[in-house]
Amino acid sequence: MKHENIEIFAELNCSVIRGTLRAQDLIPAFLDVIKDIPENLSPTPAVPSYALEDDSSEWWNEDACLHLLHETLMDLLNLYAPEGYYFGSHSGNSSDFGYWPLGEQEY
């Protein structure tokens, strides 16, 4: 179900982040895209403040981090994708994340 009137902070057909698959790079960039979603939908509390301040923290290697990245954030960002777009990696580069036209989606 798409949520109406939620502003995403990303240009369409343009990278949000690229050249990395590190959770400590991806999660903050992904959270920035949805920084104004209502608190009850925000996954921000799931990221410990100590981890946000230290990209070498062990939290970045824990299952909770991977779950947040792959199960929560990717789904949430895709949920807010504008009509005709998906959020994910670019079909030509698996480390290039953004909102891409559905016709370019890789399966």
SVG drawing of the C-alpha trace seen along z (x, -y; Angstrom):
<svg xmlns="http://www.w3.org/2000/svg" viewBox="-2 -16 38 28">
<polyline fill="none" stroke="black" stroke-width="0.4" points="0.0,0.0 1.4,-3.4 1.3,-6.2 0.0,-9.5 1.6,-12.9 5.0,-11.5 7.9,-13.5 11.0,-11.6 14.3,-13.4 15.8,-11.9 15.7,-12.7 14.2,-10.2 16.4,-8.2 19.4,-9.4 21.7,-7.8 21.0,-8.2 24.3,-6.5 26.6,-4.4 30.0,-2.7 29.4,-1.0 27.5,1.9 28.5,1.2 25.5,1.0 27.2,-1.9 27.1,-3.9 23.7,-2.8 21.6,-3.1 22.3,-6.8 21.8,-7.6 18.6,-5.7 17.3,-7.3 18.0,-10.7 15.7,-10.0 12.7,-9.4 13.7,-11.8 10.3,-13.4 8.1,-10.3 5.9,-10.1 7.6,-8.8 5.4,-5.8 6.7,-4.6 10.3,-5.5 13.0,-2.8 15.4,-5.4 15.1,-4.1 16.4,-0.7 19.8,-2.2 21.7,-2.7 23.2,-6.2 26.6,-4.7 26.6,-3.0 25.7,-6.1 28.6,-7.8 31.1,-5.0 31.1,-3.2 33.5,-0.6 30.9,0.5 30.2,4.2 26.5,3.3 27.0,2.9 27.8,6.6 24.9,7.8 21.7,9.5 19.7,6.5 21.6,4.2 21.1,6.5 17.4,6.9 17.0,3.2 18.8,2.6 17.3,5.4 13.9,6.1 12.8,2.7 14.5,-0.1 14.5,1.4 10.8,2.2 10.0,-1.2 11.9,-3.0 10.1,-1.0 6.8,-1.6 7.3,-5.4 8.5,-5.0 6.5,-7.3 4.2,-5.7 6.3,-3.9 9.5,-3.7 11.1,-1.3 13.8,-1.8 16.8,0.5 20.0,1.0 20.4,-0.1 20.1,2.7 23.6,2.0 25.3,1.5 24.4,3.4 26.1,0.7 24.1,-2.2 20.9,-2.8 18.1,-5.1 14.6,-5.4 14.7,-3.9 11.9,-3.4 10.1,-0.1 11.2,1.0 14.8,1.1 14.2,3.3 16.4,6.3 14.9,9.6"/>
</svg>
